[in-house]
Amino acid sequence: MEKFGKSQPVTRVEDLRLLTGHGRYVDDIAPEGALHAYVLRAPVAHGTIVSLDVEDARTAEGVHLVLTAADLEAAGITAGMSGVVLDNRDGTKAAAPHRPVLAEEKVTHVGEPMVLIVAETLIQARDASEMITFDIEDLPAKMDLVPGGATIHPEAPDNRAFDWGQGDEAATEAAFAEAAHMVSLEVGDNRIIVNPMEPRGCFAEWDGQRLHLAFGGQGVWGMKAELARILNLDKADVRVTNPDVGGGFGMKAAPYPEYFAVAQAARTLGRPVRWMADRSESMLSDHGGRDLVSLAELAFDADHRITAYRVRTRCNLGAYNSNFGQAIQTRLFSRVLMGVYDVQTTWLQVEGYYTNTTQVDAYRGAGRPEAIYVLERVMDRAARELGTDPWTLRRKNFIRPERFPYTSATGETYDVGDFDKVLSRVEQEADAAGFAARAAADAARGLLRGQGLCYYIESILGDPSEGARVEFCDDGTVNLYVGTQSNGQGHETVYAQFLSDQTGIPAHLIHVVQGDSDRIAKGGGTGGSRSVTTQSTATLAAVDTMIAAFAPYLADKMGVTPEAVGFDEERFRAPGSNLSPTMIEAAEMARQDQRSDLLVHEARATLPGRSYPNGAHVAEVVIDPETGRAHVDRYTVVDDFGNLINPLLAEGQVHGGVVQGLGQVFCEHVVYDEDGQLLTASFMDYALPRAADVPMIGFTSEPVPSTANLMGMKGCGEAGTVGSLAAAANAVQDALWPLGVRQADMPFTPLKLWELLKDGAEAAA
C-alpha cells in the first residue's frame, strides 16, 4: 500500500486487526474496576405501574446504586428522549409523547427499561434485580396497524401518531379516473431485528466535572448533544467516543435509554460504570426495522405508460417515537417514491401507529428499500396483468438519459442516469435469455423456478457537510481526522487510500482518527450511504488547503513566487527550481523550521447535491413444492455507483446488503403474540441467513459519474438491500404464479410457501 492509482481494489488494512481478535470494542476497553450495570425490563407489553419496591435490592451484596425514574426526577432529570416529529396533512403536529429514560407511570412494551442496578459484578447486579418487587396492572396490548385499541398515549387518539401526505391527491385521482388500465397490489413488509455481530453496550466515566461516554454507535456528536440536554450538562463538559463497532446498520445511530441511565449512574457514584446487552436483551430492546403494509396502485395509458402512482401505507412506530421513526416511511420513503420511472403525478399517504412493541427505526436503507420494494412488486404485478414483459414495461417507463438533471415528482433532483444501459447489462450478465431452458429443466425434476427483476434507485442521506483534518506527526506518520464512524465498512482503508492518491503520502503512514468528540469538533456520523462521498469531498478540500498553505513557504526555498508553485505527480514543483519535495518531505522541512502552522490543515466541504445510486438486481429462485423450501440459485447485480474509489469494498458492501435483503425475504421475521410477548427472542426462534442460503453473487459496475460531487461517485452502502428485496420476492412470485398464487408476502419460509402452493392448488381446482 505504498501508492494507489485511482479506483484500485485494495484489500482492507483493518481486517488483520479485527479478524485476529485485536479489535478494541466497547466491552474490551471498559476501565479497570468499572462497576457493572444490569437493566430490569418490563415483563409485560402494556400496564400501569402500581408499585415498585427496590429497597431490598439497594442493600444487596455488592450493589452500589439502584436507579429508578423517581431517582432521576429527584436529580432534576425529567427531559424525555427526542425524535423526528412530522406535520400532519391538516397542518397540525404529529404526536410527540414523552418517552422517559426509565419507565415512569406505565410500561409500553416488553423490554422497556424500568430500573438500572449497578454492582461490583454483573452476577450481583442480576441477583439484586430479582429482589425488586413490583405490581403492574395489565392493560390490553395494541398490536395491529388500524385505528383503535387500548390507548397507549393520550396525545395519539386511536393510537394514530400521524397522518402524512405528499403529492397532488386531486391530480392523482383524476389520472386514475382517466386511466386505460389500473393495477393494484397490497404489499406487506415484515418486521426484522437488526442483530449486528456486536450487541449494544457502553461505559461512562465522571471525573467530577466532565462526563465521558463510550458506546458502540454510528457517530458521537448527536449523542453528545442529547447527553447534555437530558442530564442538564454543558456540552463542553461531555465527551463521547465510539471505539471499534461491530456492525450498526442504522440501528446503532440512535440514542437509547440505557446510555443515559449508565451515564447518570457514573455521575452519581463518581466511578466508571459499564453495560453490555446480551443477545436476547438486544432482541427485546433494539429498534426494529421495516414493519409496514402498503396498498400500491398504478395507472396506465393504452400504451402501457404510467400516468399516476398512488400509495397508502400504514406503518408501525412501536411504543414511542424513535430517533427517525416518523421520518422513515414518510420523508425517506418519498425520496425514491417513483423510482426510475418518468411520472410526475403521485400521491403518498402514510399513517403511523403506536403499538405495544419495541420502537422501529432506521435499518439499512431506511425508507428507500421499503419504497422500492412496494414499487417494484406492483410493477411486476402490472406486467402480468397487462400481458407484457417485465423488462419491456420498465424500459418503456424509464427516465431517458436526455431528461437529466431530472426533478422527480417528490422534488428530488436526480443528477444523471442511464437506466436502459444498466438494464441491458444485467440482462446479459444474468443470462436472462437462458432462463426458459433452466426453468424447463427444473420443471422436469418437479421443481419450480422463478426469475425476479428489480430496478432500484436510492438517495444518499444525512448531513451534506463534513470536515477533515490532516496532521503531520513527529514520528513521520499522518493523522486523518474524520467526522464519520466505521461500523465495519472499511473506512480506515478507503480514507487512507484516497488521501494517499491525492497527496502521494504512503498509505501505511496514514492513520484514520474517528469517533471522539474531543478530538473532532463536528461530524455527521455514518448513515444513509453518506460516509465516503462526504468525507472524501472534505478530504479534497483539506488537500487544497494544505497545498495552498505550503506553496508560499516552499516558494521562498525555491526562489519563485507562490503562484509558480504547483503540486502534481505527488510532488511540489516550480519552473526553474530543482527542488521538488513530496508532501511528507515538505512537512519535515516545516518541522525543522519550527513552522507548526504547516503541520495541521483542515477544511469543511458541503455537497452541492445528493447522488443517486441505482442498478438492477436479477434473482432466480428454485422451489421444491413437496417441502416448500426455496433456494436462491442465481443472483446478479449491475450497479451504477459512479466512479469507484475501491471497487473491492463496494462489491463487499453490495454482497452484505443483498444477504441482509435475502434474510428478510426468506427467513427473518419478528413474531409477537397477542399480548405483546416477543416469541422470536433468540436464534433458536429467529433465523438469520447462513452461508449455505446464499449463492455466489455476480457484481458488475456500469458507472455514470455523478455530477453532485467532485469525485463523480455515488454511495453504495445500502444499495444491496434496496434492490434485493423486490428481486427475490418477484422471483418467488414468478415461480408461484402458474400455480394460481396471486398474493405472496415475505418471509417465504418453507411452511408459508408450502401453504401458498396448497391454497393455490385448491383455488385452481
N, C-alpha and C positions, 0 to 999 in steps of 0.2 A: 504493500500500500504506500509506496514512495510517491507515486504520481498517478493521477487519473486523467483519462480522456473523458469527454462528455458521454453520459448515458452508458456507463460501464457496469456490468453485473457483478459488483464487488460483494463478496461474502461478508457477513456481519461480524464485526470485531467483538461485539459484546457476547457472542454466543459461547466462546470458550469459557468466559467467567460464569455465565448463567448456567450452562449445561454441566459444569463440573462442581456445582454446589458452592460457588463463591459469590453468588448474588447476595446482596445486602437488602433484604426485605424488612418491613417494619418490625416484625417479630424477632428478627435477627439482631437488631441494633437497639432494642429497648435498653435503657440504662440499667447497669448492675444494681441490684437491690430494689428495683421498681416493684411496687405493690401490684397485685393482680385484681382486676375488676371482673365482676360477673353480673349479667343483666337478668333480673327476674322479669319474665314476659307474661303478657296476658294469656291465660289458657282458653279463653272464650272469645268469640268474634265480636260480640256486642253486649254491653251490660253496664249498669250503674255500679260504681264502687261504693258500697255501703260502709265498709270498714277496711282499714289497712293497719295492721299492728306489726311494727318492726322492732319493738323493744328487745325481745329476746335475741334477735339477730345482732343488735348493736353490741351486746355483751358476749357474743360467741367468741370462741378461741380464735385468735389471730385477726379478728376483724378490727379495722381502723375507722371505717366510715360506712354508714348506710344512708344513701341519698334518695329522697323522695321528692315529689312535686312540692310538698309543703316545705321541705328544706330549701329548695330552690327559691320559692317565694319569699321565705324568711331572709334569704341572702339578696333579695332585690332582683332576682332573675325571673321576670314574668313575660318577657317577649316570646312570641311564638316563632316557629320556623316559617320561612317565606317561600313563595313560588310565584310563577307567572300567573297573572290574573287577566282574563280577556274582557273585551267589551261584548255584550250580547247583541243580537240582531236589533233589538229595540233600543239600543243605546245605553242600557243600564250596565252596571258592572257585574261580572260573574261572581259566584260565591267565593269567599275567602275565609273559611272558618279558621279559628285559632287552632294551631297544631302545637301542642306542648312538647317540651323535651322529654318529660316523663308524664305518664297518664295522670290526669288531674281528677275529674269527677266521674269519668266513664272510660271504658275501653272500646275501641272501634274495630280492632282486628286481632286475630290470634297472632301473638308475637310482638304486640306493641310493648315498648319498654315501660315498666312500672316502677322498678326500684333498681338502683345500682349499688352493689355490695363490693367493698374494697377490703382485701385482706392480704396477709403475708403470702399466702399461696392460693392458687386457683381452687384447689380442693376445699380449703377452708371457706372461701367465698361461696362456693356451691353449697357446702354443708349449711352455712348460715342462711342461705336463701330458703332452705327447707324449714327453717324455724319461723319464717314470716307467715302470718295468718291473715287472710283477707276474706271478705264476703262480697261477691259480685252478683247483683240481681240481674239475671239474664233478660235480655231484650231480643226480639226476633231479629234474625240476621237478614240483611238485604243482600241478595246475591245476583239478581238479574239486571239487565240493562233496559228496563222500562220504567216509566213513572210509577211512583207509589212505593208501598212497603213502609216498614218502620223507619221513622225519621232518624237519620244519623246526625245531621246538623240543622238547626233551625234556620240558618242562612240559606238553605237549599231545599225549598218546598218540593215534595215528591222526589227528593234526593237528586234532582237535576241541578248540576253545578253551573252549566251554561247552555245557551242555545246560540250558536255562532253561524254566520253565513258569509260567503264571499262569492261575488259574481253578479250576474244580471238575471235574477229569477224570472222576471216577466219576459225578457227576450228568449230565455231558455224554454219557458213554457210555450211561447209562440212557435219556436222552431220545432218543438216536438209535435205540436198540433199540425204543422205543415209537412212533417216528415213522410217520405215514402216508405220507410222501414223504421221500426223501433225494436231494440233488443235490450233486455234487462236481465240482471243476474244478481242474486243476493250472495255476498261473499263473506265468509267468516274468517277471521284472522286470530288464531288461537293464542292464548297467553303462554308465555315461556318464563323460565327462571334463567338468569344470565349465567351463573356458575363459572366465573373465571377460575383459573387454577389456584390463585391465592385468595382466600376469603378476605372480607373486610377486617381491618384492625387499625389500632392507633396506640400511641403513648403520649402522655403530656407531662411537662415539667414546669414548675413555677419557682422562680428564684427570689420571690418576694416583691418583684417589680414587673418582671416580664414573663409572659406565657409562651411556651414552645409546644406546639402540637405537631407530631409527625404522624402521617396517615397514608395509607395506600390509596392514592387518588389520581386525578387527571389534571391537576393544577392546584396552586396554593393560594392565589390571590382572592378568589371568591370565598374560600374558607376563612381566610384572614379577616375579611370584612364581616362575615357572619359571626365569627367568634367575638369580635369586638362589639358588635351590635347586641348580641344575646347576653354576653357576660358583662356588659357595661364597662368595657375597657377601651382605652385609647388605641387606635390602630397601631401606633408606634410601639405599643407595649405587647404586641402579638407577633410572634414568628411562627410560620407554618412551613413544613418541609414535606416533600414526597421523596422517599428513597426509591430503590427498585420496586416496581409494581408488577405483579403477576397477572396482568390482564385487567382491562377496565370495561371496554365495550359500551361506554356511556353510563353504565350503572354506577361506576365509581366517581362520576363527575359531581354528584350531588352531595351536599351536606347531609348527615344523618344524626339522629338524636344522641346516639352513643358518644359521638365525638365531643359534644358539648358537655354531656354528663361527666365524661372522663376528665375533660379539661377543668371543670369546676371542682371535681374531687381532688385533683393535683393542687389546685389553688387553695382549697380548704385545708389540705393536710401539709402542704409545703414539701411534699415528697413526690417523686415520679410515680405515675400510675399507668399501667398497660392493660390493653384489652384486645383480644383476638377472638373472632367468632369461629365456631366450629361449622361444619358443612350444613347440618340440619338447621342450626340457628340462622345461617345465611339464607337458606331457602325460605325460612319464615319471615325474615326481616328485610332482605334486599329488595330493592324496587324491581318489579317485574317488567316485562315488555309485551308490546302488541295489545291484544285483548280488545277487539272491536268487531262490529258487524256493519257491513255497508251494502246498501242497495244501489247498484250502478246501472245507469241507463244511457244508451247511445242512440242518437237519432241520425238517420242516413238519408241521402237523396237517392234518386233512382239509379245513380251510377256508383252507389256504394261509397260515396264520400261522406265523412262525418260532418253533420251540421250543428250538433249540440251534444253536450255531455252533462249529465246530472248525477250527483252522488249525494245520498243521505246516509249519514254514519251515526252510530251510537257507540260510544267508547267508554271504557271503564277507567276511572281515575284511581280506584282504590278508596281507602277510607278518608284520605286528605288530599289536598293539592301537594304534589311533589314539586321538585325544583322546576322542571319543564313540562309537567304533566298536561296542563291545559293547552300548551302550545303544540304538542306533538301531532295530534290528529287534526289540527286546525291550520295554524300558520305554516308548520313544516310540511304537512301533507300537501297543502296548496302550492308549495313551491314547484312541484312537478305534477300537478293535478292532471294536465292534458298530455304529459309525457312528450313524445317526439312528434305529435300529430298537429297539423295546421288547422286548428279550430279555435275560434275566438268567443264562442257562445257557450258559457259554462255556468253551472250553479253548484256550489258545495255547501251543504248544511250539515252541521255536526252538533250533536247533543252529547254532553259529558255527564256521566252519572257517578255518584259516590256509592260504593258498595263496602261491605264489611270484609274487605280483603286488603292485603298489603298494597302500598301505593304502586302505581305504574308510572314509569318514567322512560328516559331515553334508552334505547337498545340499538346497537349497531345499525345506523341509518336513520333512526328517529323520525318517522313520518314519511320519509321517502320510500322505504321498502313497502310500507303499508299502501301508499298511493299507487305505486307502480303495480303492486300485486292486484289491486282492485281493477285497474285499467287494463292490464294485460290478460287477466282472466276474462273480462267481459269482451275484449277484442277477439279472443279465441272463440267465445260463445257466438259472437256476431258472425264470424267466418262460417261457422257451422250452419247457423240459421239462414244466412244469406246464400249459402251454397257456393261459397268461394274459397279460395286457398288462403290460409292464414298469412303466408308470406306475401301474397299479392295484395291482400287487404291492407296490410301495414305499409307496403311500398306506395300504394295509391294515396295514402293519407299523410305520408311523411312531410315535414317541413323541408322544402327544397333548399339546396345549398345557396342559391342566389338570394334567398329571403333573409339571410343573416347579415347583421345582427337582427334578431327576431324577438319582439316583445310578446310574451305569452299572454294568455287570457287572464292570468293572475298577476301580471305585472313583472315577471322575471325577464331579464334581457339575456337570452341565450346568445353568446358571442359568436360561436362558429359551430359547424357540424356538417357531416356528410354521411347521413344515416344509411342511404342506399349502398354506399361503398362498403360500410361496415357489415351490413346485412348480406351483401353478396359474398364477402369474405367468409363469414361464418357459415354460409350455405355450402361453400366449398370445403372449408376445414372440417365441418361436421359430416361430410358426405351425405347430404340430405337426399341426393338422388338415389343412394343405395338403401334408403330406409325401407322402401316397399319390399325389397328382397329379404332384408333382415326380419321384417315383420312376418313375412310368409314362412320363413324358416322356423321362427318361433311358434307360429300357429300350428305347423306340422307336428310340433312337440307338445301341443296342448297349452302353450303359454301365450300371454297377451303382451304385445309390445306397443308402446305409445311414444310419440315424439312431441315434445313441448318446446315452444319458442317464446322468448320474452325479449322485447327491445326496451331497455330502460334508459332513463336519463336521471341524473341526480344533481343536486346543487350543494357545493361546499358551503358550510355554515360556520357561525361563530364570529368572533371579533375579526374584522378585516385588517386590523393593525397589529403589528408585532415589532419587537425590538431585538437587537443583537448587540453584544459587546465582545470585542476581541482584546485579549490581554496577553502581552508577551511577558513570560515569567523569567525569573533569574536563572532557572535551570535549562533554559533553551526551549521549553515547551510553550504551548499556546493554549490558553483557555478560551473557549467559545461559550458565552453565557446566552442561554436561550429562554424564551418565555413559554415554551410548550413543555409537555411532560410525556416521556415514553412509558407506555404500558406493555412493551414487548414488540413494538413495530420496527425497531432497528434505527431509531433516531441517532444514536451515537455514531453509527456507520454513515448514514446518508448526510448528516450535517458536516461531519469531518470531510467526507468525500467532496461535498460541494465547496466548502471553504478552500480545500486543497486545490480544487480545479480552478478556482478564481484567483488564487494568490500564489500557487506553487509551494506553499508551506507543506512539507511532507505530512501526510495524514496521520502517521503514527505519532507525530508530535502534538496533535490537536486533541485536547480533552474537552468533551462537552459537559458543561455545568448546567444543571436544571433543578427545578423543584425546591427553591429556597427563597422565601420572600425577603430575607435579609440581604441576600447576595444579588438578587434580581428584583428591581423595584416594581416592575409591572410586566404582566404577561397574560395572554389569552387562554393558556392551558391547551389541552388536547381534546378534540371532539369535532364532529362534523366534517371530517376529512380535510381539516384546515392546516394541519401542522407543517408539512413540508412546503406547501405553497407559500404560506405567510412567513414562515421562518426563513426560507431561502430568499424571499424578497427583502426581508430585513437584513440578512447577511450580505446581500448585494449592496445595500445602502451603506452598511458598515465598511465594506471593502472600498467603496467610492470615497468615504470619509477618510479612511486610512491612507489611500493613495494621495488624496488632496493634502493631507497633513504632512506626509513625508516629502512631497515634491519641493517645497521651499527649503527644507532642511538639506536635502540632497543636492539642490541646485547650487548651494554655496560650495559644497565639496566638489561638484563637477565643473564649477566655473561657468555656469549658464544661468539663464533666467528661469524662474519656477515654471513658466509656461512651456519651456522646452523639455521639461522632464515628463516622460511618459512611462507607462507600465505595460509591457507586453511580453509574451512568451516567458512569463514568470520572473521577469527582471525589470528593474528600473533602468531606463536608458535615456540618453540625451545626445543629439547630434554633436559630434566633435569631442565627446568625452569617452575615455576608455573605461571609466568606472561604470559597472553595471551590476549593482548588488541585487541579490534576491531579497524577498521580504524579510526573511529571517536575518540576513546579513545587515539589512538596513536597521532592524530593531536592535541588533547587537551594537552597531555603531552609535545609535542613540543612547543606549545604556552606558557605553563607555564615556559619552559626552554628558552624562547625567541629565539627559533630556527625558525625564519621566513622563512628560506630557505626550510623548510619542509612543509610549508603551501600552496605552489603553485607548481604544477607539470604539465608539458606539453610535448607533443610529436607530431611528424608528422609521417604519415604512407602512403605508396603507395601500391595500389592493384597490385599484380603480373599479373593480367589479368582481363578481363571483365567476368561477369557472364551472362548467357543466360536464362532468364525465358522463360518458354514455357508451353503450355497447349492446351486443346481442349474446344471449345465452341459449344454447340448444341442449336439451336433456333427452335421453332415451331411457325409458323405464320398462322393465320386464316384470310382469306379474304372474305368479302361479295361482290360478283360480282355485286350485284344490286347498291351498293353505292361506291365501290372501297375502302372501309375502311379496313385497315389491323390492326390486333390486335395480339400482341406477347402473345401467350397463355402459353408457357413454355420456360424456359431458364435455361440451366445447364452449369456449368463451372467446369472443373477439371484442376487445375494448379500445375505445378512443380515450386515452388518458393524456393526449397531447404529448409533449416531449417528456421522456422519462429520464430522471436523474440516475436511477438504479433499477433497471428492468427486473433484476432478480428479486429485489424487495417488493416491487409492485406485484409480481406474479405471486409471491408469498402471501401478500395481502388478499389477492383475489382468491387464492386457494382457501385461506382461512374463512373468508366471508361466504364462499359457496358452501363450505361444510356446515357453517352455522345455519345457513338457509336450509340445507338439506335436513339438518337436525330438526328444525321446526316442521318441515313438510312431512317427515316420516315417523318421528318418534317422540319429540319433546312436546310435553303438554301438561299444563298445570291443572290439577283437579282439586276442587273443594267440595265438601259435602254441603247439604242444605243448611247446616248450622255454622258454616264458615270454617270448619276444620280442614286444614291442608292435608290431603291424602297422598301427596307426592313430595314428601319432605326428606327423602333420602334417595340415593342412587339405586336402591332396591325397587323404587317405585317411579322414579323419574329417569327416563332413558336418554343418554347422550349418544350421539353418533360415534361409532368406533371406526378404526381404520378399514375393517372389512366391509363397512357400509358405504364406502366412498370409492368411486372409480378413479383412475388417473384422469386429471383434469387438463384438457388441452387449452393453452392460453396463447393468444396471438395479439399483438399490438397493431392497430391500424390508426395511427395518430393524425389528428388535425390540430395543429398547435393552437392553444388558446391565445386570444388577444387581451385577456384580462389580467395578465401578469407578464413580467419581462422574460421569464423562462419559457413561456408558452406551454406550461404544464397544467394538469388538472388533477384534483385529488383522487386518490384511489382506495382509501382505507375501508370504505363502506360499500363500494360498488358491487363486490361479490355477493353480498347479502341482498342488495337491492334487486339484482337480476335473477337470483337463483330461485326465489320463492315461486314466482309465476311459471318459470321454465319447467321446474319439476312438477308442480301441480297440474299444469297444462298437459304434461306428458301422461300423468296418471289419468286425467280426464279423457285424453285421446284413446288410451287403451280400453277404458270402460265404456265409451260412447256406443260402440257397436252392440253392446250387450244391454242397452237400454238405460244405463245410469246417466241421469241428467243433472244431478246435484251432488257434487263431491267436494267436501271441505277438509282441510288439514285438521289433525295429523292423519296420514294414511297408514295407520298401524295395520298389521295383518288381520286383526279382528274386524276393524272397520271395513277394510276392503272386502273381506270375505262376506260380511253382511250386506255391503252395497251390491256385490255381484249376485248374491242370493235374492235380494229385493228386486234387482233389475230383471233377473230371470223370471221371477214370479209376475212382475208387471207385464213382461213381454208375453207371457202365457195367457 
